[in-house]
């Protein structure tokens, strides 16, 4: 009554593992470690006379050290 072709089970596609080199990451300028974008981080942008002087991403442990240093 029901054709196997029309009502056959749909096989789930096999998911391939993600290559570690394809995950977006950055190097923290303070500690020098490679961190993934998924981790908490801050973007540092420094301007000099309206021109971009420095742009970097910094991991949260280093960012907390920077905040403590700036409060002193």
PQR file of N, CA, C, O and H, with PARSE charges and radii, in Angstrom:
ATOM      1  N   UNK A   1       0.802  -1.178   0.000 -0.4000 1.5000
ATOM      2  CA  UNK A   1       0.000   0.000   0.000 -0.0000 2.0000
ATOM      3  C   UNK A   1       0.863   1.268   0.000  0.5500 1.7000
ATOM      4  O   UNK A   1       0.668   2.169  -0.815 -0.5500 1.4000
ATOM      5  N   UNK A   2       1.791   1.312   0.906 -0.4000 1.5000
ATOM      6  CA  UNK A   2       2.682   2.469   0.930 -0.0000 2.0000
ATOM      7  C   UNK A   2       3.992   2.099   0.260  0.5500 1.7000
ATOM      8  O   UNK A   2       4.634   1.114   0.623 -0.5500 1.4000
ATOM      9  H   UNK A   2       1.949   0.580   1.568  0.4000 1.0000
ATOM     10  N   UNK A   3       4.368   2.877  -0.693 -0.4000 1.5000
ATOM     11  CA  UNK A   3       5.610   2.588  -1.397 -0.0000 2.0000
ATOM     12  C   UNK A   3       6.836   2.892  -0.534  0.5500 1.7000
ATOM     13  O   UNK A   3       6.870   3.890   0.187 -0.5500 1.4000
ATOM     14  H   UNK A   3       3.846   3.678  -0.988  0.4000 1.0000
ATOM     15  N   UNK A   4       7.824   2.031  -0.617 -0.4000 1.5000
ATOM     16  CA  UNK A   4       9.040   2.213   0.177 -0.0000 2.0000
ATOM     17  C   UNK A   4       9.786   3.459  -0.265  0.5500 1.7000
ATOM     18  O   UNK A   4      10.446   4.112   0.543 -0.5500 1.4000
ATOM     19  H   UNK A   4       7.797   1.220  -1.202  0.4000 1.0000
ATOM     20  N   UNK A   5       9.685   3.777  -1.505 -0.4000 1.5000
ATOM     21  CA  UNK A   5      10.375   4.942  -2.037 -0.0000 2.0000
ATOM     22  C   UNK A   5       9.843   6.241  -1.452  0.5500 1.7000
ATOM     23  O   UNK A   5      10.609   7.142  -1.109 -0.5500 1.4000
ATOM     24  H   UNK A   5       9.149   3.246  -2.161  0.4000 1.0000
ATOM     25  N   UNK A   6       8.529   6.326  -1.344 -0.4000 1.5000
ATOM     26  CA  UNK A   6       7.918   7.564  -0.903 -0.0000 2.0000
ATOM     27  C   UNK A   6       7.990   7.738   0.611  0.5500 1.7000
ATOM     28  O   UNK A   6       8.176   8.857   1.088 -0.5500 1.4000
ATOM     29  H   UNK A   6       7.907   5.595  -1.623  0.4000 1.0000
ATOM     30  N   UNK A   7       7.847   6.659   1.375 -0.4000 1.5000
ATOM     31  CA  UNK A   7       7.784   6.752   2.824 -0.0000 2.0000
ATOM     32  C   UNK A   7       8.992   6.110   3.514  0.5500 1.7000
ATOM     33  O   UNK A   7       8.889   5.670   4.659 -0.5500 1.4000
ATOM     34  H   UNK A   7       7.695   5.749   0.987  0.4000 1.0000
ATOM     35  N   UNK A   8      10.083   6.059   2.853 -0.4000 1.5000
ATOM     36  CA  UNK A   8      11.268   5.449   3.484 -0.0000 2.0000
ATOM     37  C   UNK A   8      11.826   6.381   4.550  0.5500 1.7000
ATOM     38  O   UNK A   8      11.531   7.576   4.550 -0.5500 1.4000
ATOM     39  H   UNK A   8      10.167   6.417   1.923  0.4000 1.0000
ATOM     40  N   UNK A   9      12.613   5.849   5.440 -0.4000 1.5000
ATOM     41  CA  UNK A   9      13.207   6.657   6.504 -0.0000 2.0000
ATOM     42  C   UNK A   9      14.290   7.555   5.938  0.5500 1.7000
ATOM     43  O   UNK A   9      15.063   7.172   5.060 -0.5500 1.4000
ATOM     44  H   UNK A   9      12.852   4.878   5.440  0.4000 1.0000
ATOM     45  N   UNK A  10      14.313   8.755   6.472 -0.4000 1.5000
ATOM     46  CA  UNK A  10      15.319   9.710   6.024 -0.0000 2.0000
ATOM     47  C   UNK A  10      16.548   9.545   6.905  0.5500 1.7000
ATOM     48  O   UNK A  10      16.470   9.657   8.129 -0.5500 1.4000
ATOM     49  H   UNK A  10      13.685   9.066   7.186  0.4000 1.0000
ATOM     50  N   UNK A  11      17.653   9.284   6.287 -0.4000 1.5000
ATOM     51  CA  UNK A  11      18.883   9.131   7.071 -0.0000 2.0000
ATOM     52  C   UNK A  11      19.436  10.514   7.407  0.5500 1.7000
ATOM     53  O   UNK A  11      19.433  11.423   6.576 -0.5500 1.4000
ATOM     54  H   UNK A  11      17.716   9.193   5.293  0.4000 1.0000
ATOM     55  N   UNK A  12      19.911  10.651   8.644 -0.4000 1.5000
ATOM     56  CA  UNK A  12      20.467  11.931   9.078 -0.0000 2.0000
ATOM     57  C   UNK A  12      21.854  12.115   8.480  0.5500 1.7000
ATOM     58  O   UNK A  12      22.639  11.169   8.417 -0.5500 1.4000
ATOM     59  H   UNK A  12      19.913   9.913   9.320  0.4000 1.0000
ATOM     60  N   UNK A  13      22.155  13.335   8.042 -0.4000 1.5000
ATOM     61  CA  UNK A  13      23.493  13.553   7.488 -0.0000 2.0000
ATOM     62  C   UNK A  13      24.548  13.447   8.593  0.5500 1.7000
ATOM     63  O   UNK A  13      24.318  13.849   9.734 -0.5500 1.4000
ATOM     64  H   UNK A  13      21.517  14.103   8.094  0.4000 1.0000
ATOM     65  N   UNK A  14      25.679  12.911   8.238 -0.4000 1.5000
ATOM     66  CA  UNK A  14      26.768  12.749   9.191 -0.0000 2.0000
ATOM     67  C   UNK A  14      27.491  14.091   9.322  0.5500 1.7000
ATOM     68  O   UNK A  14      27.960  14.654   8.332 -0.5500 1.4000
ATOM     69  H   UNK A  14      25.866  12.584   7.312  0.4000 1.0000
ATOM     70  N   UNK A  15      27.575  14.599  10.565 -0.4000 1.5000
ATOM     71  CA  UNK A  15      28.251  15.870  10.794 -0.0000 2.0000
ATOM     72  C   UNK A  15      29.743  15.630  10.926  0.5500 1.7000
ATOM     73  O   UNK A  15      30.181  14.765  11.684 -0.5500 1.4000
ATOM     74  H   UNK A  15      27.195  14.142  11.369  0.4000 1.0000
ATOM     75  N   UNK A  16      30.510  16.399  10.186 -0.4000 1.5000
ATOM     76  CA  UNK A  16      31.962  16.270  10.234 -0.0000 2.0000
ATOM     77  C   UNK A  16      32.498  17.101  11.395  0.5500 1.7000
ATOM     78  O   UNK A  16      31.970  18.177  11.676 -0.5500 1.4000
ATOM     79  H   UNK A  16      30.154  17.102   9.571  0.4000 1.0000
ATOM     80  N   UNK A  17      33.529  16.623  12.067 -0.4000 1.5000
ATOM     81  CA  UNK A  17      34.103  17.442  13.154 -0.0000 2.0000
ATOM     82  C   UNK A  17      34.734  18.719  12.597  0.5500 1.7000
ATOM     83  O   UNK A  17      35.246  18.741  11.477 -0.5500 1.4000
ATOM     84  H   UNK A  17      33.958  15.749  11.838  0.4000 1.0000
ATOM     85  N   UNK A  18      34.685  19.778  13.406 -0.4000 1.5000
ATOM     86  CA  UNK A  18      35.214  21.071  12.978 -0.0000 2.0000
ATOM     87  C   UNK A  18      36.730  21.054  13.130  0.5500 1.7000
ATOM     88  O   UNK A  18      37.263  20.652  14.164 -0.5500 1.4000
ATOM     89  H   UNK A  18      34.269  19.760  14.315  0.4000 1.0000
ATOM     90  N   UNK A  19      37.400  21.492  12.095 -0.4000 1.5000
ATOM     91  CA  UNK A  19      38.861  21.581  12.125 -0.0000 2.0000
ATOM     92  C   UNK A  19      39.270  22.692  13.087  0.5500 1.7000
ATOM     93  O   UNK A  19      38.735  23.797  12.995 -0.5500 1.4000
ATOM     94  H   UNK A  19      36.967  21.818  11.254  0.4000 1.0000
ATOM     95  N   UNK A  20      40.210  22.435  14.016 -0.4000 1.5000
ATOM     96  CA  UNK A  20      40.590  23.479  14.986 -0.0000 2.0000
ATOM     97  C   UNK A  20      41.132  24.751  14.342  0.5500 1.7000
ATOM     98  O   UNK A  20      41.037  25.823  14.939 -0.5500 1.4000
ATOM     99  H   UNK A  20      40.644  21.537  14.090  0.4000 1.0000
ATOM    100  N   UNK A  21      41.688  24.659  13.157 -0.4000 1.5000
ATOM    101  CA  UNK A  21      42.218  25.858  12.509 -0.0000 2.0000
ATOM    102  C   UNK A  21      41.114  26.732  11.934  0.5500 1.7000
ATOM    103  O   UNK A  21      41.360  27.895  11.616 -0.5500 1.4000
ATOM    104  H   UNK A  21      41.765  23.788  12.672  0.4000 1.0000
ATOM    105  N   UNK A  22      39.887  26.196  11.790 -0.4000 1.5000
ATOM    106  CA  UNK A  22      38.797  26.995  11.227 -0.0000 2.0000
ATOM    107  C   UNK A  22      38.051  27.788  12.293  0.5500 1.7000
ATOM    108  O   UNK A  22      37.245  28.654  11.953 -0.5500 1.4000
ATOM    109  H   UNK A  22      39.687  25.251  12.047  0.4000 1.0000
ATOM    110  N   UNK A  23      38.299  27.515  13.580 -0.4000 1.5000
ATOM    111  CA  UNK A  23      37.645  28.260  14.652 -0.0000 2.0000
ATOM    112  C   UNK A  23      38.322  29.622  14.769  0.5500 1.7000
ATOM    113  O   UNK A  23      39.546  29.688  14.881 -0.5500 1.4000
ATOM    114  H   UNK A  23      38.954  26.811  13.855  0.4000 1.0000
ATOM    115  N   UNK A  24      37.547  30.716  14.746 -0.4000 1.5000
ATOM    116  CA  UNK A  24      38.167  32.040  14.836 -0.0000 2.0000
ATOM    117  C   UNK A  24      38.856  32.226  16.182  0.5500 1.7000
ATOM    118  O   UNK A  24      38.290  31.906  17.228 -0.5500 1.4000
ATOM    119  H   UNK A  24      36.552  30.663  14.655  0.4000 1.0000
ATOM    120  N   UNK A  25      40.072  32.740  16.150 -0.4000 1.5000
ATOM    121  CA  UNK A  25      40.814  32.958  17.382 -0.0000 2.0000
ATOM    122  C   UNK A  25      41.651  34.215  17.259  0.5500 1.7000
ATOM    123  O   UNK A  25      41.736  34.822  16.191 -0.5500 1.4000
ATOM    124  H   UNK A  25      40.532  32.999  15.301  0.4000 1.0000
ATOM    125  N   UNK A  26      42.274  34.600  18.380 -0.4000 1.5000
ATOM    126  CA  UNK A  26      43.128  35.777  18.399 -0.0000 2.0000
ATOM    127  C   UNK A  26      44.256  35.533  19.385  0.5500 1.7000
ATOM    128  O   UNK A  26      44.170  34.645  20.233 -0.5500 1.4000
ATOM    129  H   UNK A  26      42.204  34.107  19.247  0.4000 1.0000
ATOM    130  N   UNK A  27      45.304  36.318  19.272 -0.4000 1.5000
ATOM    131  CA  UNK A  27      46.439  36.238  20.183 -0.0000 2.0000
ATOM    132  C   UNK A  27      46.358  37.433  21.124  0.5500 1.7000
ATOM    133  O   UNK A  27      46.311  38.582  20.684 -0.5500 1.4000
ATOM    134  H   UNK A  27      45.373  37.040  18.583  0.4000 1.0000
ATOM    135  N   UNK A  28      46.342  37.151  22.412 -0.4000 1.5000
ATOM    136  CA  UNK A  28      46.282  38.229  23.401 -0.0000 2.0000
ATOM    137  C   UNK A  28      47.631  38.950  23.397  0.5500 1.7000
ATOM    138  O   UNK A  28      48.670  38.302  23.525 -0.5500 1.4000
ATOM    139  H   UNK A  28      46.379  36.218  22.769  0.4000 1.0000
ATOM    140  N   UNK A  29      47.635  40.279  23.254 -0.4000 1.5000
ATOM    141  CA  UNK A  29      48.909  40.990  23.186 -0.0000 2.0000
ATOM    142  C   UNK A  29      49.661  41.019  24.522  0.5500 1.7000
ATOM    143  O   UNK A  29      50.868  41.257  24.539 -0.5500 1.4000
ATOM    144  H   UNK A  29      46.792  40.805  23.151  0.4000 1.0000
ATOM    145  N   UNK A  30      48.972  40.783  25.629 -0.4000 1.5000
ATOM    146  CA  UNK A  30      49.630  40.836  26.936 -0.0000 2.0000
ATOM    147  C   UNK A  30      50.261  39.495  27.312  0.5500 1.7000
ATOM    148  O   UNK A  30      51.454  39.433  27.611 -0.5500 1.4000
ATOM    149  H   UNK A  30      47.991  40.590  25.615  0.4000 1.0000
ATOM    150  N   UNK A  31      49.462  38.418  27.298 -0.4000 1.5000
ATOM    151  CA  UNK A  31      49.990  37.117  27.727 -0.0000 2.0000
ATOM    152  C   UNK A  31      50.539  36.301  26.561  0.5500 1.7000
ATOM    153  O   UNK A  31      51.300  35.360  26.783 -0.5500 1.4000
ATOM    154  H   UNK A  31      48.494  38.469  27.056  0.4000 1.0000
ATOM    155  N   UNK A  32      50.176  36.636  25.333 -0.4000 1.5000
ATOM    156  CA  UNK A  32      50.708  35.943  24.162 -0.0000 2.0000
ATOM    157  C   UNK A  32      50.051  34.603  23.876  0.5500 1.7000
ATOM    158  O   UNK A  32      50.519  33.865  23.009 -0.5500 1.4000
ATOM    159  H   UNK A  32      49.558  37.401  25.152  0.4000 1.0000
ATOM    160  N   UNK A  33      48.981  34.270  24.580 -0.4000 1.5000
ATOM    161  CA  UNK A  33      48.297  33.001  24.364 -0.0000 2.0000
ATOM    162  C   UNK A  33      47.230  33.149  23.290  0.5500 1.7000
ATOM    163  O   UNK A  33      46.649  34.219  23.109 -0.5500 1.4000
ATOM    164  H   UNK A  33      48.601  34.870  25.284  0.4000 1.0000
ATOM    165  N   UNK A  34      46.986  32.055  22.586 -0.4000 1.5000
ATOM    166  CA  UNK A  34      45.949  32.037  21.557 -0.0000 2.0000
ATOM    167  C   UNK A  34      44.629  31.728  22.236  0.5500 1.7000
ATOM    168  O   UNK A  34      44.511  30.714  22.925 -0.5500 1.4000
ATOM    169  H   UNK A  34      47.458  31.186  22.733  0.4000 1.0000
ATOM    170  N   UNK A  35      43.645  32.577  22.054 -0.4000 1.5000
ATOM    171  CA  UNK A  35      42.324  32.422  22.658 -0.0000 2.0000
ATOM    172  C   UNK A  35      41.285  32.377  21.556  0.5500 1.7000
ATOM    173  O   UNK A  35      41.479  32.951  20.485 -0.5500 1.4000
ATOM    174  H   UNK A  35      43.741  33.400  21.495  0.4000 1.0000
ATOM    175  N   UNK A  36      40.177  31.691  21.821 -0.4000 1.5000
ATOM    176  CA  UNK A  36      39.094  31.650  20.834 -0.0000 2.0000
ATOM    177  C   UNK A  36      38.181  32.858  21.029  0.5500 1.7000
ATOM    178  O   UNK A  36      38.116  33.435  22.114 -0.5500 1.4000
ATOM    179  H   UNK A  36      40.019  31.224  22.691  0.4000 1.0000
ATOM    180  N   UNK A  37      37.486  33.226  19.975 -0.4000 1.5000
ATOM    181  CA  UNK A  37      36.575  34.360  20.013 -0.0000 2.0000
ATOM    182  C   UNK A  37      35.402  34.064  20.951  0.5500 1.7000
ATOM    183  O   UNK A  37      34.799  34.990  21.493 -0.5500 1.4000
ATOM    184  H   UNK A  37      37.538  32.757  19.093  0.4000 1.0000
ATOM    185  N   UNK A  38      35.071  32.773  21.150 -0.4000 1.5000
ATOM    186  CA  UNK A  38      33.951  32.408  22.014 -0.0000 2.0000
ATOM    187  C   UNK A  38      34.197  32.799  23.466  0.5500 1.7000
ATOM    188  O   UNK A  38      33.240  33.027  24.206 -0.5500 1.4000
ATOM    189  H   UNK A  38      35.562  32.020  20.710  0.4000 1.0000
ATOM    190  N   UNK A  39      35.449  32.882  23.890 -0.4000 1.5000
ATOM    191  CA  UNK A  39      35.757  33.256  25.262 -0.0000 2.0000
ATOM    192  C   UNK A  39      35.469  34.744  25.457  0.5500 1.7000
ATOM    193  O   UNK A  39      35.413  35.510  24.496 -0.5500 1.4000
ATOM    194  H   UNK A  39      36.226  32.696  23.288  0.4000 1.0000
ATOM    195  N   UNK A  40      35.288  35.133  26.704 -0.4000 1.5000
ATOM    196  CA  UNK A  40      35.047  36.552  26.965 -0.0000 2.0000
ATOM    197  C   UNK A  40      36.337  37.337  26.708  0.5500 1.7000
ATOM    198  O   UNK A  40      37.426  36.935  27.117 -0.5500 1.4000
ATOM    199  H   UNK A  40      35.333  34.511  27.485  0.4000 1.0000
ATOM    200  N   UNK A  41      36.178  38.450  26.029 -0.4000 1.5000
ATOM    201  CA  UNK A  41      37.317  39.290  25.678 -0.0000 2.0000
ATOM    202  C   UNK A  41      36.836  40.732  25.522  0.5500 1.7000
ATOM    203  O   UNK A  41      35.635  40.995  25.460 -0.5500 1.4000
ATOM    204  H   UNK A  41      35.293  38.776  25.697  0.4000 1.0000
ATOM    205  N   UNK A  42      37.776  41.644  25.461 -0.4000 1.5000
ATOM    206  CA  UNK A  42      37.440  43.039  25.187 -0.0000 2.0000
ATOM    207  C   UNK A  42      38.218  43.486  23.960  0.5500 1.7000
ATOM    208  O   UNK A  42      39.300  42.976  23.668 -0.5500 1.4000
ATOM    209  H   UNK A  42      38.752  41.430  25.511  0.4000 1.0000
ATOM    210  N   UNK A  43      37.650  44.444  23.254 -0.4000 1.5000
ATOM    211  CA  UNK A  43      38.322  45.039  22.100 -0.0000 2.0000
ATOM    212  C   UNK A  43      38.937  46.350  22.554  0.5500 1.7000
ATOM    213  O   UNK A  43      38.258  47.194  23.139 -0.5500 1.4000
ATOM    214  H   UNK A  43      36.771  44.859  23.491  0.4000 1.0000
ATOM    215  N   UNK A  44      40.214  46.517  22.285 -0.4000 1.5000
ATOM    216  CA  UNK A  44      40.906  47.754  22.639 -0.0000 2.0000
ATOM    217  C   UNK A  44      41.120  48.550  21.366  0.5500 1.7000
ATOM    218  O   UNK A  44      41.701  48.055  20.401 -0.5500 1.4000
ATOM    219  H   UNK A  44      40.765  45.831  21.810  0.4000 1.0000
ATOM    220  N   UNK A  45      40.648  49.779  21.372 -0.4000 1.5000
ATOM    221  CA  UNK A  45      40.818  50.676  20.237 -0.0000 2.0000
ATOM    222  C   UNK A  45      41.465  51.959  20.748  0.5500 1.7000
ATOM    223  O   UNK A  45      40.929  52.618  21.639 -0.5500 1.4000
ATOM    224  H   UNK A  45      40.176  50.182  22.157  0.4000 1.0000
ATOM    225  N   UNK A  46      42.599  52.306  20.192 -0.4000 1.5000
ATOM    226  CA  UNK A  46      43.285  53.537  20.579 -0.0000 2.0000
ATOM    227  C   UNK A  46      43.317  54.469  19.370  0.5500 1.7000
ATOM    228  O   UNK A  46      43.740  54.075  18.283 -0.5500 1.4000
ATOM    229  H   UNK A  46      43.035  51.771  19.468  0.4000 1.0000
ATOM    230  N   UNK A  47      42.870  55.700  19.567 -0.4000 1.5000
ATOM    231  CA  UNK A  47      42.859  56.704  18.505 -0.0000 2.0000
ATOM    232  C   UNK A  47      43.862  57.801  18.822  0.5500 1.7000
ATOM    233  O   UNK A  47      44.029  58.188  19.979 -0.5500 1.4000
ATOM    234  H   UNK A  47      42.526  56.020  20.450  0.4000 1.0000
ATOM    235  N   UNK A  48      44.523  58.295  17.794 -0.4000 1.5000
ATOM    236  CA  UNK A  48      45.448  59.413  17.928 -0.0000 2.0000
ATOM    237  C   UNK A  48      45.077  60.446  16.873  0.5500 1.7000
ATOM    238  O   UNK A  48      45.282  60.217  15.681 -0.5500 1.4000
ATOM    239  H   UNK A  48      44.387  57.981  16.854  0.4000 1.0000
ATOM    240  N   UNK A  49      44.535  61.576  17.302 -0.4000 1.5000
ATOM    241  CA  UNK A  49      44.072  62.636  16.398 -0.0000 2.0000
ATOM    242  C   UNK A  49      43.062  62.110  15.382  0.5500 1.7000
ATOM    243  O   UNK A  49      43.100  62.480  14.208 -0.5500 1.4000
ATOM    244  H   UNK A  49      44.369  61.762  18.270  0.4000 1.0000
ATOM    245  N   UNK A  50      42.165  61.246  15.840 -0.4000 1.5000
ATOM    246  CA  UNK A  50      41.118  60.717  14.979 -0.0000 2.0000
ATOM    247  C   UNK A  50      41.555  59.580  14.081  0.5500 1.7000
ATOM    248  O   UNK A  50      40.738  59.074  13.312 -0.5500 1.4000
ATOM    249  H   UNK A  50      42.134  60.946  16.793  0.4000 1.0000
ATOM    250  N   UNK A  51      42.808  59.154  14.143 -0.4000 1.5000
ATOM    251  CA  UNK A  51      43.299  58.049  13.320 -0.0000 2.0000
ATOM    252  C   UNK A  51      43.512  56.833  14.215  0.5500 1.7000
ATOM    253  O   UNK A  51      43.918  56.957  15.370 -0.5500 1.4000
ATOM    254  H   UNK A  51      43.472  59.565  14.768  0.4000 1.0000
ATOM    255  N   UNK A  52      43.231  55.662  13.663 -0.4000 1.5000
ATOM    256  CA  UNK A  52      43.380  54.432  14.409 -0.0000 2.0000
ATOM    257  C   UNK A  52      44.850  54.188  14.715  0.5500 1.7000
ATOM    258  O   UNK A  52      45.667  54.049  13.804 -0.5500 1.4000
ATOM    259  H   UNK A  52      42.902  55.560  12.724  0.4000 1.0000
ATOM    260  N   UNK A  53      45.178  54.138  15.988 -0.4000 1.5000
ATOM    261  CA  UNK A  53      46.554  53.944  16.426 -0.0000 2.0000
ATOM    262  C   UNK A  53      46.806  52.479  16.770  0.5500 1.7000
ATOM    263  O   UNK A  53      47.851  51.928  16.425 -0.5500 1.4000
ATOM    264  H   UNK A  53      44.515  54.251  16.727  0.4000 1.0000
ATOM    265  N   UNK A  54      45.839  51.845  17.458 -0.4000 1.5000
ATOM    266  CA  UNK A  54      46.001  50.453  17.845 -0.0000 2.0000
ATOM    267  C   UNK A  54      44.626  49.805  17.975  0.5500 1.7000
ATOM    268  O   UNK A  54      43.682  50.412  18.482 -0.5500 1.4000
ATOM    269  H   UNK A  54      44.990  52.294  17.738  0.4000 1.0000
ATOM    270  N   UNK A  55      44.534  48.575  17.514 -0.4000 1.5000
ATOM    271  CA  UNK A  55      43.330  47.774  17.701 -0.0000 2.0000
ATOM    272  C   UNK A  55      43.775  46.384  18.102  0.5500 1.7000
ATOM    273  O   UNK A  55      44.609  45.781  17.427 -0.5500 1.4000
ATOM    274  H   UNK A  55      45.300  48.082  17.103  0.4000 1.0000
ATOM    275  N   UNK A  56      43.231  45.869  19.192 -0.4000 1.5000
ATOM    276  CA  UNK A  56      43.595  44.539  19.658 -0.0000 2.0000
ATOM    277  C   UNK A  56      42.448  43.932  20.444  0.5500 1.7000
ATOM    278  O   UNK A  56      41.580  44.646  20.948 -0.5500 1.4000
ATOM    279  H   UNK A  56      42.553  46.359  19.741  0.4000 1.0000
ATOM    280  N   UNK A  57      42.449  42.623  20.545 -0.4000 1.5000
ATOM    281  CA  UNK A  57      41.523  41.906  21.405 -0.0000 2.0000
ATOM    282  C   UNK A  57      42.341  41.395  22.582  0.5500 1.7000
ATOM    283  O   UNK A  57      43.451  40.894  22.405 -0.5500 1.4000
ATOM    284  H   UNK A  57      43.153  42.043  20.135  0.4000 1.0000
ATOM    285  N   UNK A  58      41.783  41.525  23.797 -0.4000 1.5000
ATOM    286  CA  UNK A  58      42.501  41.118  24.994 -0.0000 2.0000
ATOM    287  C   UNK A  58      41.604  40.181  25.802  0.5500 1.7000
ATOM    288  O   UNK A  58      40.412  40.442  25.961 -0.5500 1.4000
ATOM    289  H   UNK A  58      40.881  41.932  23.941  0.4000 1.0000
ATOM    290  N   UNK A  59      42.181  39.087  26.312 -0.4000 1.5000
ATOM    291  CA  UNK A  59      41.407  38.139  27.109 -0.0000 2.0000
ATOM    292  C   UNK A  59      41.035  38.780  28.443  0.5500 1.7000
ATOM    293  O   UNK A  59      41.672  39.739  28.878 -0.5500 1.4000
ATOM    294  H   UNK A  59      43.149  38.874  26.182  0.4000 1.0000
ATOM    295  N   UNK A  60      39.999  38.242  29.088 -0.4000 1.5000
ATOM    296  CA  UNK A  60      39.464  38.864  30.300 -0.0000 2.0000
ATOM    297  C   UNK A  60      40.438  38.892  31.477  0.5500 1.7000
ATOM    298  O   UNK A  60      40.467  39.901  32.181 -0.5500 1.4000
ATOM    299  H   UNK A  60      39.482  37.463  28.734  0.4000 1.0000
ATOM    300  N   UNK A  61      41.240  37.849  31.740 -0.4000 1.5000
ATOM    301  CA  UNK A  61      42.202  37.984  32.847 -0.0000 2.0000
ATOM    302  C   UNK A  61      43.179  39.144  32.641  0.5500 1.7000
ATOM    303  O   UNK A  61      43.496  39.864  33.588 -0.5500 1.4000
ATOM    304  H   UNK A  61      41.216  37.029  31.168  0.4000 1.0000
ATOM    305  N   UNK A  62      43.645  39.322  31.434 -0.4000 1.5000
ATOM    306  CA  UNK A  62      44.557  40.441  31.135 -0.0000 2.0000
ATOM    307  C   UNK A  62      43.803  41.770  31.160  0.5500 1.7000
ATOM    308  O   UNK A  62      44.364  42.792  31.556 -0.5500 1.4000
ATOM    309  H   UNK A  62      43.387  38.738  30.665  0.4000 1.0000
ATOM    310  N   UNK A  63      42.531  41.762  30.739 -0.4000 1.5000
ATOM    311  CA  UNK A  63      41.731  42.988  30.765 -0.0000 2.0000
ATOM    312  C   UNK A  63      41.488  43.437  32.202  0.5500 1.7000
ATOM    313  O   UNK A  63      41.498  44.636  32.481 -0.5500 1.4000
ATOM    314  H   UNK A  63      42.076  40.931  30.418  0.4000 1.0000
ATOM    315  N   UNK A  64      41.271  42.500  33.115 -0.4000 1.5000
ATOM    316  CA  UNK A  64      41.092  42.857  34.517 -0.0000 2.0000
ATOM    317  C   UNK A  64      42.377  43.450  35.094  0.5500 1.7000
ATOM    318  O   UNK A  64      42.324  44.392  35.885 -0.5500 1.4000
ATOM    319  H   UNK A  64      41.263  41.526  32.889  0.4000 1.0000
ATOM    320  N   UNK A  65      43.527  42.906  34.703 -0.4000 1.5000
ATOM    321  CA  UNK A  65      44.807  43.486  35.123 -0.0000 2.0000
ATOM    322  C   UNK A  65      44.962  44.908  34.595  0.5500 1.7000
ATOM    323  O   UNK A  65      45.438  45.791  35.308 -0.5500 1.4000
ATOM    324  H   UNK A  65      43.570  42.141  34.061  0.4000 1.0000
ATOM    325  N   UNK A  66      44.559  45.128  33.343 -0.4000 1.5000
ATOM    326  CA  UNK A  66      44.631  46.459  32.751 -0.0000 2.0000
ATOM    327  C   UNK A  66      43.712  47.433  33.489  0.5500 1.7000
ATOM    328  O   UNK A  66      44.098  48.577  33.731 -0.5500 1.4000
ATOM    329  H   UNK A  66      44.172  44.410  32.764  0.4000 1.0000
ATOM    330  N   UNK A  67      42.516  47.004  33.844 -0.4000 1.5000
ATOM    331  CA  UNK A  67      41.590  47.862  34.572 -0.0000 2.0000
ATOM    332  C   UNK A  67      42.143  48.235  35.945  0.5500 1.7000
ATOM    333  O   UNK A  67      42.031  49.384  36.374 -0.5500 1.4000
ATOM    334  H   UNK A  67      42.202  46.075  33.647  0.4000 1.0000
ATOM    335  N   UNK A  68      42.739  47.264  36.629 -0.4000 1.5000
ATOM    336  CA  UNK A  68      43.331  47.549  37.944 -0.0000 2.0000
ATOM    337  C   UNK A  68      44.492  48.528  37.803  0.5500 1.7000
ATOM    338  O   UNK A  68      44.660  49.411  38.644 -0.5500 1.4000
ATOM    339  H   UNK A  68      42.830  46.331  36.280  0.4000 1.0000
ATOM    340  N   UNK A  69      45.287  48.382  36.757 -0.4000 1.5000
ATOM    341  CA  UNK A  69      46.428  49.264  36.529 -0.0000 2.0000
ATOM    342  C   UNK A  69      45.957  50.691  36.228  0.5500 1.7000
ATOM    343  O   UNK A  69      46.571  51.661  36.672 -0.5500 1.4000
ATOM    344  H   UNK A  69      45.149  47.665  36.074  0.4000 1.0000
ATOM    345  N   UNK A  70      44.843  50.811  35.457 -0.4000 1.5000
ATOM    346  CA  UNK A  70      44.342  52.137  35.097 -0.0000 2.0000
ATOM    347  C   UNK A  70      43.707  52.841  36.301  0.5500 1.7000
ATOM    348  O   UNK A  70      43.681  54.071  36.336 -0.5500 1.4000
ATOM    349  H   UNK A  70      44.343  50.023  35.097  0.4000 1.0000
ATOM    350  N   UNK A  71      43.198  52.101  37.279 -0.4000 1.5000
ATOM    351  CA  UNK A  71      42.598  52.718  38.459 -0.0000 2.0000
ATOM    352  C   UNK A  71      43.650  53.305  39.393  0.5500 1.7000
ATOM    353  O   UNK A  71      43.348  54.204  40.177 -0.5500 1.4000
ATOM    354  H   UNK A  71      43.219  51.101  37.250  0.4000 1.0000
ATOM    355  N   UNK A  72      44.881  52.808  39.317 -0.4000 1.5000
ATOM    356  CA  UNK A  72      45.941  53.310  40.215 -0.0000 2.0000
ATOM    357  C   UNK A  72      46.416  54.672  39.833  0.5500 1.7000
ATOM    358  O   UNK A  72      47.299  55.224  40.488 -0.5500 1.4000
ATOM    359  H   UNK A  72      45.127  52.077  38.679  0.4000 1.0000
TER
END
